[in-house]
Amino acid sequence: MSVAKVMGEANDSTKGSWSFQVAANVSHISHGDEEMQKFLHSYTVNYYDLRAKWRASKNTDNPYDVAMGRPYIVGGVMYADYSRLKIRRPESEYNSHVEQIITFYGGMQFDVLHTGRWTVDVDFINGLGYCPHPFNERKNKDQEIIGSQFSFFIGGGAHIGYNISPRWRVSAGVDLRHYSNGTLDRPNIGANTIGGTVAVCYNLERQDDGTRTQKNAGMAERENEGPGNRMNEIYVETTAGVALKALKDNFEIYHESHNPLYASFTTMIAPMWRYHRLFASGIGLDYTYANYVYKIRDLDAISENKESKYSPHILGLSLRHEVFYKHVSMAVGVGVYLNKHTGHSAVKHEGKTYQNIGLRYSLPFANDRLFLGYNIKAHNFSKVDCVHLIAGYRIPIKI
């Protein structure tokens, strides 16, 4: 083997390839919400998306890229056209409007199937959206879909692609997209859309066939370095942080923007089993001290909706799962309340179960044991309850 070839293979193991994609999407906004049915009379939304994608070389020796099948790291900007929505209550004297949302996001895309020129991929993206026409009680009073100028954005989709040449790919699929201000203000009905996407992608370098070499095919199983990267490890995860929310109860009475924001202490303890480099699962005990419940009690008295019990102690039990990629991870949970008495609105709209989804960054200098992140907590898999800002630590258990 020549020296040049050896050097070329060494360089190829560390570099990656860039590609750029443009996409268009036609979606319908979900209108199953009881409140939304009162003022939303048309449902079509269009999205236009430009993203850059980076993918590790097929000869990479990074165990996470190998184990995940060399995912694309993506970043982009998306223009959401909501101008076709008709928003108006029968008693209103004018139409309210969303117009557009500009979103900056990052995420990952995975090729789950690659056969010949055909691929099937899924992606997950997360970002921040800017809406110049949010709810305003004086001049945009029926626009309760997007309640703030800035919204959290979560999206995901599945697509079928065809490589028409080594550099060009076309694809089509279905995407789900969600905007919410995380209850950091009110209103917060949010926008959930689903629709079809077509896309064209150009690769700056010729694409390989997506197969792994014998060297890196076994790398993910052999690599086991660093406490934060250990496989088949049992640990206890502990977190503490603050839960932030504005109260729906307050908005229903005063119907104003810029509602008071309440902060509550939140913590969790969860035995976890990291049975694979990429995955860990466990069960968590979640606790929140929600002192805003006394404000809800006063608001319920004003609206004559007083409940029999009010307690600041919220306790829940959740099944948890975490997906790791290098120092970044996504944590999800589905739980049931063991104790929760937070007023009339909670009884009417929230139910007995809750869901969490969030991102974390594990600090390399602490061997990936210490992490920072955020969670978005929801009810009914659609209604955001609050945003958690957290810090946590993974305590190893030696057996």
Phi, psi and chi 1 to 4 in degrees:
 res  aa     phi    psi   chi1   chi2   chi3   chi4
   1 MET       -  133.8 -178.7  179.6  -67.3      -
   2 SER   -72.7  156.8   68.1      -      -      -
   3 VAL   -60.8  -39.5  173.7      -      -      -
   4 ALA   -62.1  -39.4      -      -      -      -
   5 LYS   -68.5  -40.9 -172.5  173.2 -177.6  179.5
   6 VAL   -60.9  -44.7  172.3      -      -      -
   7 MET   -64.9  -37.6  -67.1 -179.3   64.0      -
   8 GLY   -63.9  -40.7      -      -      -      -
   9 GLU   -67.2  -36.4  -71.0 -177.1   -6.3      -
  10 ALA   -64.5  -43.1      -      -      -      -
  11 ASN   -66.3  -38.0  -69.7  -25.4      -      -
  12 ASP   -65.9  -24.8 -168.0   49.9      -      -
  13 SER   -72.7  -17.6   68.1      -      -      -
  14 THR  -110.5  -23.2   57.3      -      -      -
  15 LYS   -87.4  171.0   73.2  175.3 -175.9  178.1
  16 GLY  -137.3 -173.0      -      -      -      -
  17 SER  -124.2  147.8   60.1      -      -      -
  18 TRP  -106.2  147.3  -74.0   91.7      -      -
  19 SER  -145.6  160.7   54.9      -      -      -
  20 PHE  -131.1  139.8  -65.6   89.2      -      -
  21 GLN  -132.3  138.3  176.9  178.8  -64.3      -
  22 VAL  -117.8  142.9  -66.8      -      -      -
  23 ALA  -146.9  153.0      -      -      -      -
  24 ALA  -130.8  145.7      -      -      -      -
  25 ASN  -140.9  139.6  170.8  -76.9      -      -
  26 VAL  -116.6  119.8  178.9      -      -      -
  27 SER  -128.2  165.8  -73.2      -      -      -
  28 HIS  -118.6  137.1  -81.2   71.7      -      -
  29 ILE   -81.7  138.7 -169.8  167.9      -      -
  30 SER   -64.6  134.2  169.2      -      -      -
  31 HIS  -125.5   26.6   55.9  -76.3      -      -
  32 GLY   -78.8  -15.0      -      -      -      -
  33 ASP   -64.6  134.9 -174.3  -81.9      -      -
  34 GLU   -60.7  -39.9 -179.7 -179.6  -23.3      -
  35 GLU   -69.5  -40.2  -67.1  -61.5  -44.4      -
  36 MET   -64.3  -31.8 -166.6  177.0  -67.5      -
  37 GLN   -63.8  -19.9  -68.1  176.2   -2.9      -
  38 LYS   -75.5  -27.1  -61.7  176.8 -178.5  178.8
  39 PHE  -132.2   -8.1   56.3   78.1      -      -
  40 LEU  -102.0  124.6 -173.4   60.6      -      -
  41 HIS  -124.5   -1.8  -52.4  -71.1      -      -
  42 SER  -146.9  155.6   58.7      -      -      -
  43 TYR  -133.6    3.2  -47.8  105.4      -      -
  44 THR   -83.4  132.8  -58.5      -      -      -
  45 VAL  -131.4  138.7  178.1      -      -      -
  46 ASN  -114.0  142.5  -64.7  -30.1      -      -
  47 TYR  -124.0  142.0  -64.6   93.3      -      -
  48 TYR  -130.4  126.2  -54.3   96.0      -      -
  49 ASP  -130.6  132.0 -174.7   -1.5      -      -
  50 LEU  -124.8  123.9  172.7   64.5      -      -
  51 ARG  -137.4  150.2   68.7  174.6   58.6  171.8
  52 ALA  -105.0  143.9      -      -      -      -
  53 LYS  -133.1  137.2  -54.2 -168.0  -68.5 -175.8
  54 TRP  -122.2  137.7 -179.5   87.7      -      -
  55 ARG  -135.4  135.8 -170.2 -175.5 -163.2 -170.9
  56 ALA   -64.6  153.1      -      -      -      -
  57 SER   -61.0  154.5  163.0      -      -      -
  58 LYS   -66.6  -17.2   71.4  172.5 -176.9  177.5
  59 ASN   -96.7   15.7  -67.6  -37.6      -      -
  60 THR   -59.7  144.9  179.8      -      -      -
  61 ASP  -106.4   11.6   57.2    4.2      -      -
  62 ASN   -75.4  121.4 -176.8  -77.8      -      -
  63 PRO   -64.3  -29.3   22.0  -32.9      -      -
  64 TYR   -71.4  -43.9  -74.6   95.1      -      -
  65 ASP   -62.2  -39.8  -75.0  -41.7      -      -
  66 VAL   -64.5  -48.8  173.2      -      -      -
  67 ALA   -64.8  -32.0      -      -      -      -
  68 MET   -90.7    0.4  -76.6 -170.2  170.1      -
  69 GLY    73.8   33.6      -      -      -      -
  70 ARG    57.0   72.3  -59.9 -173.0  -58.7  120.9
  71 PRO   -69.4  158.2   29.0  -36.6      -      -
  72 TYR   -84.3  132.7  -67.7   91.3      -      -
  73 ILE   -93.4  122.7  -51.2  -58.9      -      -
  74 VAL  -119.6  151.2  -52.8      -      -      -
  75 GLY  -149.8  142.9      -      -      -      -
  76 GLY  -167.3 -177.4      -      -      -      -
  77 VAL  -130.2  139.6   58.8      -      -      -
  78 MET  -131.7  136.8 -177.9  166.4   60.2      -
  79 TYR  -106.8  118.4  177.9   86.9      -      -
  80 ALA  -104.5  120.0      -      -      -      -
  81 ASP   -98.3  104.4 -179.5    6.8      -      -
  82 TYR  -103.6   15.1  -82.0   66.4      -      -
  83 SER   -69.0  -16.8   61.9      -      -      -
  84 ARG   -85.7   -5.9  -61.9  170.1   66.9 -179.2
  85 LEU   -70.9  135.6  -64.2 -173.6      -      -
  86 LYS  -103.1  113.3 -178.0 -179.5  178.5 -178.2
  87 ILE  -121.8  112.5  -54.7  172.7      -      -
  88 ARG  -170.2  128.8 -175.4  169.4 -178.2  169.5
  89 ARG   -80.4  153.9  -75.5 -176.0  168.1   85.8
  90 PRO   -57.4  -33.9  -24.7   33.7      -      -
  91 GLU   -85.3   -3.6   66.2  -86.7   16.4      -
  92 SER   -79.8  150.4  -62.7      -      -      -
  93 GLU   -95.0   -2.2   62.6  -84.7   13.7      -
  94 TYR  -152.9  163.0   62.6   85.2      -      -
  95 ASN   -83.7  137.4  -69.6  -35.6      -      -
  96 SER   -94.8  164.3  -64.5      -      -      -
  97 HIS  -153.3  152.5   51.4  -82.8      -      -
  98 VAL   -97.8  -42.3  177.0      -      -      -
  99 GLU    70.8  -82.3  -66.8  -61.6  -21.4      -
 100 GLN  -149.3  159.5   65.1  -87.2  -29.1      -
 101 ILE  -132.7  129.3  -54.8  173.8      -      -
 102 ILE  -105.7  126.1  -59.6  171.0      -      -
 103 THR  -125.5  132.4  -53.9      -      -      -
 104 PHE  -109.3  133.8  -65.9   91.1      -      -
 105 TYR  -147.2  164.9   65.4   84.5      -      -
 106 GLY  -139.0  166.3      -      -      -      -
 107 GLY   171.4 -158.8      -      -      -      -
 108 MET  -138.7  148.9  -59.1 -178.9   76.6      -
 109 GLN  -128.3  136.6  175.7 -175.1  -43.0      -
 110 PHE  -122.3  131.0  -53.7   88.0      -      -
 111 ASP   -84.8  106.3  -76.3   -9.9      -      -
 112 VAL   -87.7  -16.3  -63.7      -      -      -
 113 LEU  -148.4  133.6  178.8   64.4      -      -
 114 HIS  -140.2  111.7 -168.6  131.7      -      -
 115 THR  -138.8  114.0  174.0      -      -      -
 116 GLY    61.7 -127.2      -      -      -      -
 117 ARG   -89.2   -3.6  -65.1 -167.8  173.9 -162.8
 118 TRP   -97.3  143.3  -67.9   93.7      -      -
 119 THR  -137.4  152.2   58.8      -      -      -
 120 VAL  -122.5  125.6  176.4      -      -      -
 121 ASP  -128.7  156.1   70.3   73.6      -      -
 122 VAL  -127.5  152.1  -64.5      -      -      -
 123 ASP  -139.4  158.4   65.2   15.6      -      -
 124 PHE  -135.5  126.5  174.0   83.4      -      -
 125 ILE  -131.5  152.2   52.5  179.1      -      -
 126 ASN  -145.6  136.6 -176.4 -151.0      -      -
 127 GLY  -167.3 -158.0      -      -      -      -
 128 LEU  -130.8  129.5 -169.9   66.7      -      -
 129 GLY  -108.3  145.1      -      -      -      -
 130 TYR  -115.7  124.3  170.7   73.6      -      -
 131 CYS  -118.7  115.7  176.6      -      -      -
 132 PRO   -74.9   -8.6   25.5  -31.7      -      -
 133 HIS  -128.5   65.7  -57.8  -75.1      -      -
 134 PRO   -77.5 -178.1   32.0  -36.1      -      -
 135 PHE   -55.5  138.3  165.7   83.6      -      -
 136 ASN  -146.3  124.1 -176.8  -72.1      -      -
 137 GLU   -66.6  -15.4   65.4  -89.8   24.3      -
 138 ARG  -100.0  -37.9  -66.8 -176.8  -60.2  -85.3
 139 LYS  -129.1    2.2   55.8 -176.0  179.1 -178.3
 140 ASN  -151.0   51.9 -150.0   16.9      -      -
 141 LYS   -75.1  -22.0   63.7 -178.8 -179.3 -179.9
 142 ASP   -94.5   -1.4  -67.6  -25.3      -      -
 143 GLN   -86.8   76.2 -156.6  -75.4   80.6      -
 144 GLU   -95.9    6.2  -63.0 -175.2   18.1      -
 145 ILE   -73.7  -54.2  -60.3  170.3      -      -
 146 ILE  -109.2  106.8  -55.4  -62.7      -      -
 147 GLY   -88.1  -14.1      -      -      -      -
 148 SER  -137.4  159.9  -52.8      -      -      -
 149 GLN   -64.2  -32.7  -75.6 -165.5  -37.7      -
 150 PHE  -113.5  135.0  -68.2   96.5      -      -
 151 SER  -132.8  148.1  -63.8      -      -      -
 152 PHE   -71.4  143.8  -66.6   98.2      -      -
 153 PHE  -126.3  133.6  166.0   76.2      -      -
 154 ILE  -132.2  134.0  -62.2  173.9      -      -
 155 GLY  -142.8  158.1      -      -      -      -
 156 GLY  -162.9  155.7      -      -      -      -
 157 GLY  -165.3  170.9      -      -      -      -
 158 ALA  -131.4  138.4      -      -      -      -
 159 HIS  -142.6  150.7  -42.2   89.9      -      -
 160 ILE  -109.1  126.2  -62.4  174.7      -      -
 161 GLY  -119.3  155.9      -      -      -      -
 162 TYR  -134.8  125.0 -179.1   75.7      -      -
 163 ASN   -84.1  102.6  -63.9  -42.1      -      -
 164 ILE   -77.7  -14.8   59.0  178.6      -      -
 165 SER  -161.0  172.5   77.7      -      -      -
 166 PRO   -61.4  -15.2  -26.4   36.1      -      -
 167 ARG  -113.6  -19.7  -66.7 -178.0 -176.1  -87.9
 168 TRP  -114.7  135.9  -70.3   94.2      -      -
 169 ARG  -134.3  139.4  175.1 -168.4  -67.0 -170.3
 170 VAL  -115.1  150.0  -66.0      -      -      -
 171 SER  -150.2  160.4   62.3      -      -      -
 172 ALA  -146.0  147.3      -      -      -      -
 173 GLY  -174.2 -162.5      -      -      -      -
 174 VAL  -124.5  135.7  176.9      -      -      -
 175 ASP  -127.6  140.8  -77.0  -85.9      -      -
 176 LEU  -106.8  136.9  -62.8  166.0      -      -
 177 ARG  -139.5  143.6  -72.1  168.3  175.4  146.4
 178 HIS  -138.6  133.6  170.4   76.3      -      -
 179 TYR  -120.0  137.9  -72.3   95.8      -      -
 180 SER  -159.0  145.8  167.6      -      -      -
 181 ASN   -86.3    8.8   63.6   21.9      -      -
 182 GLY    68.2   18.6      -      -      -      -
 183 THR    62.2   20.9   70.3      -      -      -
 184 LEU   -72.4  -11.5  -61.8 -178.5      -      -
 185 ASP  -155.1  175.9 -158.0  -10.5      -      -
 186 ARG  -127.9  151.8  -64.4  -72.0  179.5  170.4
 187 PRO   -74.7  169.2   30.2  -36.4      -      -
 188 ASN  -148.6   49.9 -174.2   49.0      -      -
 189 ILE   -63.8  -40.9  -70.5  179.4      -      -
 190 GLY    80.9  167.6      -      -      -      -
 191 ALA  -123.2  118.2      -      -      -      -
 192 ASN  -113.2  121.9  -63.5  -60.2      -      -
 193 THR  -128.1  153.5   64.0      -      -      -
 194 ILE  -141.1  139.1 -179.0  171.4      -      -
 195 GLY  -176.5  177.9      -      -      -      -
 196 GLY   -89.9  144.2      -      -      -      -
 197 THR  -125.9  138.5  -60.5      -      -      -
 198 VAL  -120.4  144.5  -67.2      -      -      -
 199 ALA  -146.7  153.6      -      -      -      -
 200 VAL  -127.4  130.8  177.4      -      -      -
 201 CYS  -123.4  135.6 -178.4      -      -      -
 202 TYR  -117.6  126.9  176.0   74.2      -      -
 203 ASN   -97.7  131.3  -58.8  -71.0      -      -
 204 LEU   -69.5  -22.2  -63.6 -176.0      -      -
 205 GLU  -125.0  154.7  -60.7  179.8   15.7      -
 206 ARG   -61.7  137.1  -66.9  171.3   62.3   90.2
 207 GLN   -89.2  141.6  -64.3  -61.5  -70.0      -
 208 ASP   -81.2 -174.6   54.7   60.7      -      -
 209 ASP   -85.0    1.9   61.7    2.8      -      -
 210 GLY    84.3    1.8      -      -      -      -
 211 THR   -83.9  159.8   59.3      -      -      -
 212 ARG   -96.6  150.6  -60.0  179.7 -175.5  178.4
 213 THR   -79.6  162.0   64.6      -      -      -
 214 GLN   -61.7  -33.3 -175.4  174.6    1.0      -
 215 LYS   -62.0  -53.7  170.2 -169.7  171.8 -175.3
 216 ASN   -84.4  -12.6   63.7   22.8      -      -
 217 ALA   -63.4  -31.8      -      -      -      -
 218 GLY   -97.7   -5.3      -      -      -      -
 219 MET   -61.9  -42.0  179.4   67.4   70.8      -
 220 ALA   -64.2  -30.6      -      -      -      -
 221 GLU   -80.8  -31.5  -60.0  -58.1  -35.5      -
 222 ARG   -85.3  -33.8  -63.1 -165.2  -54.6  -91.8
 223 GLU   -69.7  128.0 -176.4   71.8   19.5      -
 224 ASN  -155.2   54.8 -167.5   24.7      -      -
 225 GLU  -110.6  139.5  -61.7  177.8   -2.6      -
 226 GLY    87.9  135.6      -      -      -      -
 227 PRO   -56.2  -37.5  -21.9   31.8      -      -
 228 GLY   -74.4  -11.5      -      -      -      -
 229 ASN  -109.1    5.4  -66.7  -27.6      -      -
 230 ARG   -66.8  140.3  -69.3 -165.0 -177.9  108.1
 231 MET   -96.1  159.0  -65.0  177.0  -73.7      -
 232 ASN    53.7   53.2 -161.1   25.7      -      -
 233 GLU  -122.0  138.9  178.6 -172.1   53.0      -
 234 ILE  -106.5  132.6  -65.3  175.5      -      -
 235 TYR  -147.6  164.8   59.1   91.1      -      -
 236 VAL  -109.3  122.3  175.0      -      -      -
 237 GLU   -94.5  129.2  178.7 -178.7  -60.1      -
 238 THR  -122.9  137.8   59.4      -      -      -
 239 THR  -135.1  154.6   67.8      -      -      -
 240 ALA  -146.6  147.6      -      -      -      -
 241 GLY  -177.6 -158.2      -      -      -      -
 242 VAL  -128.6  135.9   59.2      -      -      -
 243 ALA  -102.6  128.6      -      -      -      -
 244 LEU  -115.8  133.9  -58.5  171.3      -      -
 245 LYS  -162.5  150.2   67.4 -179.0  -62.7 -178.4
 246 ALA  -100.6  149.6      -      -      -      -
 247 LEU   -89.0  129.3  -59.1  179.3      -      -
 248 LYS   -62.2  -35.4 -179.9 -179.9  178.0   68.6
 249 ASP   -59.9  -38.9  -42.5   71.6      -      -
 250 ASN   -68.2  -42.4 -172.8   84.7      -      -
 251 PHE   -66.6  -37.5  178.6   77.5      -      -
 252 GLU   -65.0  -25.2  -72.2 -179.3  -19.5      -
 253 ILE   -87.7  -47.5  -66.7  175.3      -      -
 254 TYR  -100.7  -20.0  -60.3  106.7      -      -
 255 HIS    50.4   52.4 -153.0   70.9      -      -
 256 GLU  -125.2  154.6  -63.7  176.7  -15.6      -
 257 SER   -82.4  171.3   54.2      -      -      -
 258 HIS    58.8   57.9  -52.8  -62.7      -      -
 259 ASN   -80.4  152.8  -66.6  -92.8      -      -
 260 PRO   -58.4  140.1  -22.6   32.9      -      -
 261 LEU  -103.1  129.7 -175.1   64.2      -      -
 262 TYR  -110.8  139.8  -66.2   85.9      -      -
 263 ALA  -114.7  136.2      -      -      -      -
 264 SER  -132.8  146.6  -56.1      -      -      -
 265 PHE   -74.7  135.6  171.3   74.8      -      -
 266 THR  -136.2  146.5 -178.0      -      -      -
 267 THR  -150.2  161.3 -173.9      -      -      -
 268 MET  -150.5  147.8 -178.3 -163.9   69.7      -
 269 ILE  -132.4  132.5 -176.3  168.2      -      -
 270 ALA  -146.4  114.9      -      -      -      -
 271 PRO   -66.9  130.6  -14.6   28.2      -      -
 272 MET  -130.3  149.2  -59.9  -71.5  -69.5      -
 273 TRP  -122.0  114.7  176.0   30.4      -      -
 274 ARG   -92.6   93.0 -170.4  163.4  178.6  175.8
 275 TYR   -90.6   -3.9   50.5   87.6      -      -
 276 HIS  -151.9  154.2 -171.3  -80.9      -      -
 277 ARG   -52.9  -35.5  174.7  175.2  -54.9  -76.2
 278 LEU   -92.4  -19.3  -55.6 -179.2      -      -
 279 PHE  -132.2  143.7  -52.2  117.1      -      -
 280 ALA  -141.1  145.8      -      -      -      -
 281 SER  -137.6  156.6  -61.6      -      -      -
 282 GLY  -177.4 -162.4      -      -      -      -
 283 ILE  -134.6  135.9 -173.7  167.1      -      -
 284 GLY  -120.3  145.5      -      -      -      -
 285 LEU  -105.3  114.9 -173.2   64.9      -      -
 286 ASP  -106.2  134.6  -53.9  -69.0      -      -
 287 TYR  -135.3  136.8  171.9   76.2      -      -
 288 THR  -132.8  133.7  -61.0      -      -      -
 289 TYR   -97.2  100.2 -178.7   73.9      -      -
 290 ALA   -99.1   82.3      -      -      -      -
 291 ASN   -70.1  -11.0   55.9  -14.0      -      -
 292 TYR   -68.9   -9.2   58.6   77.8      -      -
 293 VAL   -61.0  -28.0   70.9      -      -      -
 294 TYR   -72.4  -31.3  -59.0  114.2      -      -
 295 LYS   -67.4  -40.5  177.5   63.1  176.0  178.3
 296 ILE   -61.6  -39.4  -67.7  178.0      -      -
 297 ARG   -59.1  -41.8 -178.6 -178.0   59.6 -171.2
 298 ASP   -67.6  -40.1  -64.3  -21.0      -      -
 299 LEU   -67.7  -37.6  -66.3  168.5      -      -
 300 ASP   -64.0  -35.2  -81.0   -6.4      -      -
 301 ALA   -65.5  -38.3      -      -      -      -
 302 ILE   -63.9  -42.3  -66.6  172.9      -      -
 303 SER   -89.5    5.7   56.4      -      -      -
 304 GLU    58.3   40.8  -61.2 -178.5   -8.1      -
 305 ASN  -121.3   36.3  -72.2  -39.4      -      -
 306 LYS   -64.8  130.3 -172.0  174.2 -178.6  180.0
 307 GLU   -90.9  165.7  -65.3  -66.4  -37.7      -
 308 SER   -77.8  -24.4   58.4      -      -      -
 309 LYS  -132.4  141.1  -68.3 -176.7  179.1 -179.5
 310 TYR  -137.6  127.9  -64.6   88.2      -      -
 311 SER  -142.3  136.2  171.3      -      -      -
 312 PRO   -77.7   -7.1   30.3  -35.6      -      -
 313 HIS   -93.9  113.4  -55.3  -70.3      -      -
 314 ILE  -112.0  122.1  -59.4  174.8      -      -
 315 LEU  -128.3  134.6 -172.5   65.6      -      -
 316 GLY  -144.8  160.4      -      -      -      -
 317 LEU  -122.6  128.5 -166.5   65.7      -      -
 318 SER  -134.1  144.4   61.0      -      -      -
 319 LEU   -82.6  135.0  -64.0  175.2      -      -
 320 ARG  -127.6  149.5  -53.2 -167.1   60.4   80.2
 321 HIS  -146.4  140.9 -174.8   66.5      -      -
 322 GLU  -133.5  136.8 -169.1  164.1    2.1      -
 323 VAL  -114.7  127.7 -178.7      -      -      -
 324 PHE  -107.9  142.1  -62.1   86.3      -      -
 325 TYR  -142.9  105.9  178.4   76.3      -      -
 326 LYS    55.0 -120.8  -59.9  179.6 -178.5  177.8
 327 HIS   -94.8    0.5  -58.7  -62.2      -      -
 328 VAL  -107.9  143.1  178.6      -      -      -
 329 SER  -144.3  155.8   61.5      -      -      -
 330 MET  -115.2  126.0 -179.5  177.0   70.4      -
 331 ALA  -113.6  134.6      -      -      -      -
 332 VAL  -129.9  154.7  -63.3      -      -      -
 333 GLY  -154.1  148.7      -      -      -      -
 334 VAL  -129.8  123.3  177.9      -      -      -
 335 GLY  -134.1  171.5      -      -      -      -
 336 VAL  -126.9  139.5   58.6      -      -      -
 337 TYR   -74.7  133.9  -72.8  115.5      -      -
 338 LEU   -95.0  -28.7  -56.2  178.3      -      -
 339 ASN  -152.4  123.0 -176.4   75.5      -      -
 340 LYS  -162.2  116.4 -172.8  172.2 -174.2  -70.1
 341 HIS  -137.6   88.0  -58.3  -75.0      -      -
 342 THR  -125.5   34.4   54.9      -      -      -
 343 GLY   101.0  177.0      -      -      -      -
 344 HIS   -63.2  -46.0  174.1   78.0      -      -
 345 SER   -61.3  -39.4 -179.8      -      -      -
 346 ALA   -64.0  -42.4      -      -      -      -
 347 VAL   -62.6  -39.5  171.3      -      -      -
 348 LYS   -76.4  -37.3 -177.7  177.7  178.8 -179.1
 349 HIS  -113.7  -19.6  -61.2  -69.0      -      -
 350 GLU  -101.7  -32.7  -65.1  177.9    2.6      -
 351 GLY    77.3 -165.9      -      -      -      -
 352 LYS  -101.2   -6.0  -59.8  -66.2 -174.8 -179.9
 353 THR  -119.4  162.5   62.5      -      -      -
 354 TYR  -146.5  162.8   60.0   95.0      -      -
 355 GLN  -135.2  147.6  -56.3   81.7   42.0      -
 356 ASN  -129.1  142.0  -79.9  -60.4      -      -
 357 ILE  -144.5  137.2 -176.4  169.4      -      -
 358 GLY  -163.3  168.2      -      -      -      -
 359 LEU  -114.9  149.1  -67.5  177.2      -      -
 360 ARG  -137.8  152.3  -61.3  165.9  169.3 -173.3
 361 TYR  -124.4  120.0  179.7   76.0      -      -
 362 SER   -90.1  131.6  -61.5      -      -      -
 363 LEU   -80.0  120.8  -58.3  176.9      -      -
 364 PRO   -60.0  -37.1  -22.8   33.0      -      -
 365 PHE   -67.2  -16.4   69.0   81.4      -      -
 366 ALA  -104.8   26.1      -      -      -      -
 367 ASN    56.3   31.6  -68.4  -36.2      -      -
 368 ASP    64.7   14.2  -73.4  -10.5      -      -
 369 ARG   -79.8  -42.4  -64.0  -64.9 -173.5 -165.6
 370 LEU   -89.0  133.9  179.3   64.5      -      -
 371 PHE  -141.2  156.8   60.5   86.9      -      -
 372 LEU  -123.4  151.0  -55.9  173.7      -      -
 373 GLY  -179.0 -170.1      -      -      -      -
 374 TYR  -142.9  151.7   78.1   92.3      -      -
 375 ASN  -122.9  148.1  -67.6  -29.3      -      -
 376 ILE  -110.9  121.2  -65.4  178.7      -      -
 377 LYS   -99.2  137.7 -178.5 -178.7  177.7 -177.2
 378 ALA  -136.5  166.1      -      -      -      -
 379 HIS  -123.0  148.7  -64.1  112.4      -      -
 380 ASN    57.9   24.8  -56.0  -43.6      -      -
 381 PHE    58.2   22.1  -67.4   92.8      -      -
 382 SER  -151.6  -34.8   59.2      -      -      -
 383 LYS   -96.4  114.8  -71.0  -66.8 -174.4 -178.8
 384 VAL   -70.8  136.5  174.1      -      -      -
 385 ASP  -100.0  -43.1  175.7   66.3      -      -
 386 CYS  -168.2  171.7   61.0      -      -      -
 387 VAL  -114.6  130.4  174.5      -      -      -
 388 HIS  -103.3  129.5  -67.7  167.6      -      -
 389 LEU  -105.5  122.0  -56.5  178.3      -      -
 390 ILE  -133.1  158.1   61.3  168.7      -      -
 391 ALA  -128.6  145.7      -      -      -      -
 392 GLY  -149.0  169.6      -      -      -      -
 393 TYR  -144.5  139.2 -165.7   82.7      -      -
 394 ARG  -101.3  113.1  -57.6  179.3  179.3  102.0
 395 ILE   -95.1  114.2  -54.7  170.7      -      -
 396 PRO   -69.6  142.6   25.7  -33.2      -      -
 397 ILE  -113.4  119.4  -57.0  -62.3      -      -
 398 LYS   -91.9  127.3  -64.7 -177.6  179.0 -179.5
 399 ILE  -117.2      -  -61.9  178.2      -      -
